[in-house]
Amino acid sequence: QVQLVESRGGLVQAGDSLRLSCTASGRTFSNYAMGWFRQAPGKEREFVARVSWSGSNTYYPNSVKGRFTISRDYAKNTCYLQMNSLKPEDTAVYYCAADLRDWGGRISPAEYAYWGQGTQVTVSS
């Protein structure tokens, strides 16, 4: 079992930066990949970022590549999502998730076994 607790999101202006964190407990932190997803009202859950077990491999969709950075701190059992140059279209509920398999860039929500509670990020124009 893995329990994931996300930090509070917030309301920011376009162009601002925001960092989300996700603290994990339960299973050994280095034994699963971590991902971030987001879901806007009326839309499907969308892949945002993924980091491998070792932290050496990261994956992003084109929509956030160059603006978002995923990282993980093994000493703190925490995964981060640094979001820069935020746009109104980044507005969504953001979720962190854990994938017990370290198989490349898995981007489907169905491949992640454990989820955080979600946190709202709103970007105003």
KAVENVEN-V407268 format. One line per field, one symbol per residue. psi: psi as a letter, one per 30 degrees, with the letter a starting at -180 (. if undefined). A space follows every 10 residues. Layout:
# KAVENVEN-V407268
psi->???
This chain:
# KAVENVEN-V407268
psi->kkkkkllkba kllkfllkkk ljkllclkeg gllklklljl kgllkkkelk klefffklkk lfffkfekkk lkjffghkkl jkjlhkleff klkkkllkjf khibikfkff fkfkklfkkk kkjl.
